[in-house]
Amino acid sequence: SQQGEEDPQALSIQEGENATMNCSYKTSINNLQWYRQNSGRGLVHLILIRSNEREKHSGRLRVTLDTSKKSSSLLITASRAADTASYFCATDAIGGNEKLTFGTGTRLTIIP
Amino acid sequence: GAGVSQSPSNKVTEKGKDVELRCDPISGHTALYWYRQSLGQGLEFLIYFQGNSAPDKSGLPSDRFSAERTGGSVSTLTIQRTQQEDSAVYLCASKGGGADTQYFGPGTRLTVL
């Protein structure tokens, strides 16, 4: 079963704008990871944030984590057409045997 | 290898047939995971291997599903007597080297007619 929800479910923005996606989860975690999926196939790892971290950057990506609210956000700055994909958050729960529990995903469309 | 590989890429089978899906993890990765992605259920965990042992099989949906891993490398997921609800993309991931990141393969799209 899925641990949490992501919102929005779908997002369309103009190229060059920033895109923000949110993820909520239910249990205590070791870390939270964001993945991108193109065309419903393999997942590409984007960034991992540990439970003791609050913010992390990687290129045009910024991830925040609020463990008190059990939520995370992914910001993609200066979006490009190639960023069009589905984005998923995934949590590694404490005591969860290292398996990932995924959110419902956000479908991002960048309009050229 | 450079990344996780899975075969076949696509599999179409008839209801009631058995299928085998293969995963080759990144060389040296000791942990291997199987997940399933379907329209109704999203992305779900199936089974986790550490070496050749499976400490967590809690996600296998029924006894028609089984998996094994040999030599601490290749894993095979077997679905017996396939049903239409087994249609999904089956994803494999591996992890190792002390890192927490799971790296995914391209998946196998299974269609049961």
Chai-1 contact restraints between the chains, C-beta under 6 A:
chainA,res_idxA,chainB,res_idxB,connection_type,confidence,min_distance_angstrom,max_distance_angstrom,comment,restraint_id
A,Q2,B,G42,contact,1.0,0.0,6.0,A-B,restraint_1
A,N31,B,D100,contact,1.0,0.0,6.0,A-B,restraint_2
A,R41,B,P106,contact,1.0,0.0,6.0,A-B,restraint_3
A,R41,B,G107,contact,1.0,0.0,6.0,A-B,restraint_4
A,G42,B,F104,contact,1.0,0.0,6.0,A-B,restraint_5
A,G42,B,G105,contact,1.0,0.0,6.0,A-B,restraint_6
A,G42,B,P106,contact,1.0,0.0,6.0,A-B,restraint_7
A,G42,B,G107,contact,1.0,0.0,6.0,A-B,restraint_8
A,L43,B,F104,contact,1.0,0.0,6.0,A-B,restraint_9
A,H45,B,T101,contact,1.0,0.0,6.0,A-B,restraint_10
A,L48,B,T101,contact,1.0,0.0,6.0,A-B,restraint_11
A,N97,B,Y48,contact,1.0,0.0,6.0,A-B,restraint_12
A,N97,B,D56,contact,1.0,0.0,6.0,A-B,restraint_13
A,K99,B,F45,contact,1.0,0.0,6.0,A-B,restraint_14
A,K99,B,Y48,contact,1.0,0.0,6.0,A-B,restraint_15
A,F102,B,L43,contact,1.0,0.0,6.0,A-B,restraint_16
A,T104,B,G42,contact,1.0,0.0,6.0,A-B,restraint_17
